[in-house]
């Protein structure tokens, strides 16, 4: 058990050292969430001057952006940590090391959490001091919302890593585009009810849909939707199981067939 945690810690330390030696990487983590938050915050401030609904729900757009960045950074944190191994042609070295596949998965998840904490945490602090942004009085509930967004991001990130093992860096585009493909279905900035009726059933199989619906319910009606949270949790259990299974299967198949050494730029 001690060796289990030591191997995971070694992989996490590898990514920590990578960021400590490269300030542009750290800057990139903070820059994009901060920029998105500032742009939408000023737009929200402008709209609140001309629309009662935005006046009633001050900060709802900022919350949307921060929560979307949590989901995006959670997914990107997993895939970028894995892509770093492909860029450096290190995957073959990992395969012959004592590191077990499940330990690789856990190290990717922890690395993603640290990346997200730095990036989204910085944007959240800036929103508080620059725009006096406050979440509704459902602290623990919103923490659970954020955790569910992270889990969905991890599940999707692990599935993309499985594609990267199978197809190499030719599948790198999925790391950046996958979430934006489903963003219109999640109702990030609008209720799902505005979607065409034939699209709405597809949105109901995405955990983030329930999170963003619950967030708007809290801002506009002052109600915490525990039923929405439970639905997101249930679907996320399926998502994370599928994501981990896909990566473990793809990794095992590639290792047996000697495909890991061929991955790289």
Phi and psi in degrees as a GROMACS rama.xvg file:
@    title "Ramachandran Plot"
@    xaxis  label "Phi"
@    yaxis  label "Psi"
@TYPE xy
-62.4406  -43.6666  UNK-2
-64.1148  -34.5217  UNK-3
-56.2865  -51.4869  UNK-4
-72.5769  -31.4179  UNK-5
-67.0269  -38.4636  UNK-6
-68.6221  -40.1212  UNK-7
-63.3507  -43.8147  UNK-8
-60.7574  -38.3448  UNK-9
-63.1402  -40.408  UNK-10
-68.7308  -38.9814  UNK-11
-65.0683  -42.5058  UNK-12
-61.7179  -34.5509  UNK-13
-59.0512  -41.463  UNK-14
-76.5859  -33.87  UNK-15
-62.7098  -45.9605  UNK-16
-61.446  -37.4506  UNK-17
-60.4605  -40.4729  UNK-18
-79.089  -33.66  UNK-19
-64.9695  -28.0959  UNK-20
-94.6922  3.45891  UNK-21
-142.851  90.4464  UNK-22
-63.9639  -28.7218  UNK-23
-60.2505  -33.9196  UNK-24
-65.0537  -42.2744  UNK-25
-65.4084  -42.2398  UNK-26
-61.6988  -39.0341  UNK-27
-64.9287  -35.1668  UNK-28
-61.8725  -39.2984  UNK-29
-87.498  -34.1725  UNK-30
-61.0638  -52.8787  UNK-31
-68.129  -45.897  UNK-32
-60.5618  -39.0356  UNK-33
-64.9354  -44.0266  UNK-34
-62.9897  -45.472  UNK-35
-61.0008  -43.5684  UNK-36
-62.421  -43.9709  UNK-37
-64.332  -45.4434  UNK-38
-60.737  -47.9385  UNK-39
-72.5489  -29.1516  UNK-40
-65.8756  -44.0244  UNK-41
-67.6691  -35.6425  UNK-42
-65.7649  -40.6058  UNK-43
-63.0493  -40.0451  UNK-44
-64.5739  -39.4419  UNK-45
-65.5013  -46.9298  UNK-46
-66.6305  -31.9228  UNK-47
-65.0706  -22.156  UNK-48
-76.6942  -16.7839  UNK-49
-124.777  -0.729713  UNK-50
-138.988  125.086  UNK-51
-65.2183  -33.1727  UNK-52
-65.8478  -36.2331  UNK-53
-75.6124  -28.2956  UNK-54
-67.7134  -37.2484  UNK-55
-68.0151  -35.998  UNK-56
-115.376  62.2485  UNK-57
-60.7237  127.542  UNK-58
90.9931  2.38145  UNK-59
-64.3236  -37.2996  UNK-60
-68.6435  -37.5617  UNK-61
-62.3432  -43.3346  UNK-62
-61.6424  -41.2382  UNK-63
-58.983  -46.2304  UNK-64
-66.279  -44.4389  UNK-65
-63.7826  -41.2  UNK-66
-71.081  -36.9665  UNK-67
-64.9493  -41.446  UNK-68
-64.6808  -32.6533  UNK-69
-61.302  -46.0948  UNK-70
-64.2342  -46.7844  UNK-71
-65.8077  -44.4536  UNK-72
-69.9965  -32.0186  UNK-73
-62.5363  -44.837  UNK-74
-69.5863  -45.3073  UNK-75
-67.6048  -32.2047  UNK-76
-61.6272  -39.6522  UNK-77
-68.3807  -50.2106  UNK-78
-68.9923  -39.1285  UNK-79
-68.2903  -37.4201  UNK-80
-61.6008  -37.2663  UNK-81
-74.6995  -39.7075  UNK-82
-63.3986  -32.4738  UNK-83
-56.5522  -37.3471  UNK-84
-68.151  -35.307  UNK-85
-71.674  -42.6014  UNK-86
-59.908  -38.9639  UNK-87
-90.3903  4.70117  UNK-88
52.7459  45.0041  UNK-89
-102.48  -5.8197  UNK-90
-64.9579  -37.0278  UNK-91
-62.4353  -39.6358  UNK-92
-64.2715  -39.1849  UNK-93
-64.9215  -37.6679  UNK-94
-64.7588  -33.1621  UNK-95
-94.2296  -0.381149  UNK-96
-85.0076  170.717  UNK-97
-69.6959  -6.14024  UNK-98
-62.8284  126.354  UNK-99
-86.3955  154.569  UNK-100
-55.5336  -41.9709  UNK-101
-66.7535  -30.3977  UNK-102
-69.9564  -35.5487  UNK-103
-62.788  -42.8724  UNK-104
-60.4865  -47.774  UNK-105
-64.5452  -37.183  UNK-106
-67.3742  -36.5529  UNK-107
-64.903  -39.3131  UNK-108
-66.7204  -44.2168  UNK-109
-65.5755  -41.369  UNK-110
-61.5835  -39.4556  UNK-111
-64.0307  -41.4405  UNK-112
-61.0448  -42.9218  UNK-113
-65.8887  -41.7097  UNK-114
-60.6089  -45.7494  UNK-115
-66.3917  -39.2084  UNK-116
-61.0731  -41.7834  UNK-117
-68.5345  -49.1072  UNK-118
-70.0868  -56.8183  UNK-119
-74.239  -34.5407  UNK-120
-60.7471  -41.6246  UNK-121
-62.8479  -41.1802  UNK-122
-66.5195  -38.3661  UNK-123
-65.1867  -41.4948  UNK-124
-64.7639  -41.4502  UNK-125
-63.5526  -40.0636  UNK-126
-63.1952  -36.097  UNK-127
-67.9863  -45.3433  UNK-128
-81.8135  -34.6884  UNK-129
-85.5924  -33.7867  UNK-130
-125.202  10.3524  UNK-131
52.6885  43.6599  UNK-132
-81.2212  131.416  UNK-133
-133.404  140.296  UNK-134
-77.2201  155.205  UNK-135
-59.0309  166.452  UNK-136
-78.6104  56.3539  UNK-137
-132.794  57.6432  UNK-138
-51.1921  -55.2903  UNK-139
-64.7114  -39.4322  UNK-140
-60.5593  -42.3811  UNK-141
-70.7035  -32.4097  UNK-142
-61.2324  -41.5306  UNK-143
-66.337  -35.0435  UNK-144
-59.5453  -49.0849  UNK-145
-63.5041  -39.624  UNK-146
-62.0976  -40.7043  UNK-147
-65.8819  -36.8053  UNK-148
-64.4383  -40.6909  UNK-149
-62.4355  -44.441  UNK-150
-62.896  -41.9432  UNK-151
-62.384  -42.297  UNK-152
-61.9377  -41.3138  UNK-153
-63.6883  -43.7902  UNK-154
-60.6899  -46.4128  UNK-155
-66.0967  -39.6652  UNK-156
-61.9655  -41.5639  UNK-157
-65.9801  -37.9775  UNK-158
-63.9941  -38.589  UNK-159
-67.8082  -37.1203  UNK-160
-60.5992  -36.8869  UNK-161
-62.0496  -39.6729  UNK-162
-65.8555  -38.4113  UNK-163
-64.0642  -36.7248  UNK-164
-66.1279  -40.8598  UNK-165
-74.0478  -42.3616  UNK-166
-112.944  -1.47422  UNK-167
73.2793  -161.995  UNK-168
-69.3033  -5.90321  UNK-169
-66.4806  -18.8403  UNK-170
-95.3318  9.71334  UNK-171
-60.6172  -29.6021  UNK-172
-56.691  -33.0906  UNK-173
-62.7402  -28.2954  UNK-174
-61.7479  -32.3943  UNK-175
-97.9006  -28.4721  UNK-176
-102.261  -20.479  UNK-177
-57.397  -48.913  UNK-178
-68.0167  -35.0808  UNK-179
-69.6772  -21.4442  UNK-180
-68.0096  -37.0947  UNK-181
-97.472  -3.91747  UNK-182
-55.0576  -43.9934  UNK-183
-60.643  -26.4462  UNK-184
-82.6367  -18.5566  UNK-185
-79.9739  -16.2127  UNK-186
64.9054  47.1993  UNK-187
-64.7062  -47.1014  UNK-188
-111.675  6.00319  UNK-189
-156.339  158.712  UNK-190
-68.0023  151.869  UNK-191
-64.138  -24.0278  UNK-192
-62.7972  -17.9294  UNK-193
-81.2551  -11.3129  UNK-194
-72.9202  156.109  UNK-195
-57.4874  147.74  UNK-196
-58.6247  -35.1038  UNK-197
-72.4205  -17.2448  UNK-198
-90.5189  -25.143  UNK-199
-58.7343  -39.2465  UNK-200
-59.9292  -32.5573  UNK-201
-66.7888  -35.5044  UNK-202
-67.9551  -24.1893  UNK-203
-76.2046  -9.47408  UNK-204
-99.0724  9.09472  UNK-205
-108.923  118.877  UNK-206
-55.7246  -37.7733  UNK-207
-60.5031  -28.0985  UNK-208
-56.7193  -46.4565  UNK-209
-69.8466  -31.612  UNK-210
-67.1011  -47.8151  UNK-211
-70.2568  -34.6843  UNK-212
-63.5829  -41.4966  UNK-213
-65.866  -35.8116  UNK-214
-64.4682  -45.9032  UNK-215
-65.1323  -36.5889  UNK-216
-61.7395  -39.7926  UNK-217
-67.9147  -40.8583  UNK-218
-72.0411  -45.4769  UNK-219
-83.4804  -38.2852  UNK-220
-111.978  -6.49486  UNK-221
67.3808  27.7823  UNK-222
-120.429  135.206  UNK-223
-95.3021  117.726  UNK-224
-83.8381  87.1923  UNK-225
-63.8144  -31.6209  UNK-226
-65.5122  -37.5435  UNK-227
-66.3156  -39.5082  UNK-228
-63.8826  -43.1621  UNK-229
-64.8831  -38.8512  UNK-230
-64.0354  -42.3953  UNK-231
-62.3426  -41.6703  UNK-232
-62.1441  -44.1409  UNK-233
-62.6664  -46.3409  UNK-234
-68.5507  -34.6044  UNK-235
-65.2624  -33.1562  UNK-236
-60.3203  -41.54  UNK-237
-67.1574  -44.1266  UNK-238
-59.9038  -48.8978  UNK-239
-69.6345  -33.6298  UNK-240
-63.7239  -45.3886  UNK-241
-65.2013  -43.1847  UNK-242
-61.096  -47.0641  UNK-243
-65.5134  -42.8246  UNK-244
-62.708  -42.6189  UNK-245
-62.2825  -43.5692  UNK-246
-67.4221  -43.761  UNK-247
-63.398  -41.6281  UNK-248
-65.3897  -45.5666  UNK-249
-64.2358  -41.3825  UNK-250
-64.3329  -44.699  UNK-251
-63.8002  -42.7417  UNK-252
-64.1255  -44.4726  UNK-253
-66.0946  -37.2867  UNK-254
-68.0142  -40.7974  UNK-255
-65.9109  -32.8001  UNK-256
-99.9269  7.60266  UNK-257
66.5203  32.6046  UNK-258
-89.7034  -14.3042  UNK-259
-69.5287  -32.2931  UNK-260
-71.696  -19.0713  UNK-261
-88.1016  -4.74786  UNK-262
-82.5451  135.06  UNK-263
162.352  -172.805  UNK-264
